Amino acid sequence: MSPSEFTLHAWRRISGRSISEEGIEAAIVHGRRYWNQGREVYRLDRRSVRKAKQFGLQIGEFEGIHVVVGNNGDIVTVYRNKTGKKIPR
């Protein structure tokens, strides 16, 4: 899945929280996916960063980024939370 567009809310959050597009891409490509309140969420957690490091990717600076994707495929919001909740399996 590759979200195609950002909502206005997402752009405001991205700029206000100084989260780079590279970080968002890393979360979508390498992060773990789960569902929350009917929305798809990609989370770049410690486990995802370690796994990427095994393949020679250095994405540790993006750890904790969450990307929330709406039902239409647009990115709704982006935030950083390193402590985060457990991801349901």
Steps between C-alpha positions, in 0.01 A plus 500: 500500500630838409301802620464740214426837656513697822203678653536864603498385862788261427707775335448725800605224740803405292631855490411576861667183627803520270448151361669444165348330199786249523381411850144454377619279216714295740200445728280387211759275338675355807256561785249263649140538391198483728144628507368759744143630492454373146812669368822344384802611705867443420735511797877508478592337829826366640444156353444644152816711527707196605362293215582774247851529646561134415456601136741790535238775540558770760154628593541527877446876490142435387411261784163579654336646190137399449317559172118483504338420166133567429257268323559678169879444518594856596735562790282655771762585763855428605645506850794376704458285811790280605325348799187399311251232583543133421402409148227238481607178327 
